[in-house]
Amino acid sequence: MAAAPHPLRAVADLAANRSDLRLVSENAGAYVRILCDSPALIFKYKADPRDSIDRTDFSGHKRIVLEDEDFANGPAATLQTILSYLKHYEGRDLHAPSAKTRSGDKT
């Protein structure tokens, strides 16, 4: 039985016409993230393992961890959640030290 497609791929398909969001996939699809450069955010599915790529290639990005609940209502709702993070962090200095952000924590 084949594994289910990664939930961030469906979100990225919906966001394909947006220039501010892009899918990052490495290691034969084992590493999947959605990236935004302005504001510098990277979105990770909580069920995905940690990866050194986050620290090496995207150390300047604030990591947002999306929970299962964020995917429960389908990719369109997940995209809206991601867009709410973009709006929340717009214009903010994300290089200042802070705690890791989890879903629902927009402080």
N, C-alpha and C positions, 0 to 999 in steps of 0.2 A: 504494500500500500504506500503510495507516495505521500510525502509530507504536505500539509496544507501550505498554500502560499503565505509568505510573510505578510502580516497585516499592513505594514508600512508601504508595501509595494502598491496596494490598492489605493492608499491615500495619495501616493506620489502620482499614480495615473490620473487621479482627479485634479491634481495640482500641476499637471504637465504644462499648461499654458501660462503658468506664473513664472516670472523671471527671478523671483526672490527665494524660491524653494527648489531644491534638487535632491534626488535620491543618490545616496552614496552606497555602493555595494562592492565589497572586497572579499577576498578569500573564497572564491567560488560561491558567493551568495551567503556565506556564513555570517558576514558582517553587513548589516543593513541599517542605515540611518537616514533621516531627512535632515538636510542642512540648510541653514539660512545664514548668509554672511552679514546682513544688516537688518536687524540686530544679529549679532554673532551667537546663534543658537544652534544646537544639534539635538535632535529628538531621537530617543532610544526607547525601544520596547522593553519593559522591565524583564520579561522572560528571556531576553537575549543575554548571553554571557558578556562579561566585561571584555574589553579588548584594548590592547596597547595602542591601537590606532587612535582611539579617543584622546589619549595623552600626547602622542607624538604629532599627529597631523592636525588635530583640532583642539589643542590646548588653550587657544584663545577664545574658544566658544564655550558658552554656558550650556551644560548638559541638562536637558529636560527629560525626565523619565516618565514615560506614558504607561499607565497601569492597564490591566485587563478591562476595567470599567470604561476607560477612554475609547476602547474599540467596540464596546458592547452594542452601540447603536449604528454601527456601520462606518464605512470610510468617509462619508460626507460629514458626519458628526465629528469624527476624529479630525478631519481637516479644519473644521470650525474651531475645535479646541486649540489646534496648532496656531491658527490665525489669531486667536485671542491672546496667546502667548506673545506673538509678534507685536501685537498692538500694545500689550502691557510693557514690554521691554523696549519699545521704540524710543530712541533718543537717550537711553540709559548707558552709563559706563559699566559694561559687564566685566571689566578686568579687575574691578575692586573685589577683594576677598569676601566670600559669602558662603553660607551653607549650601549644600547641594539641593536643587529644587526637585520636588516630586510633584506628581500630578495633583492639581488642586491647590498647590502652594505657590502663589504668585507674589510673594513678598521679596 
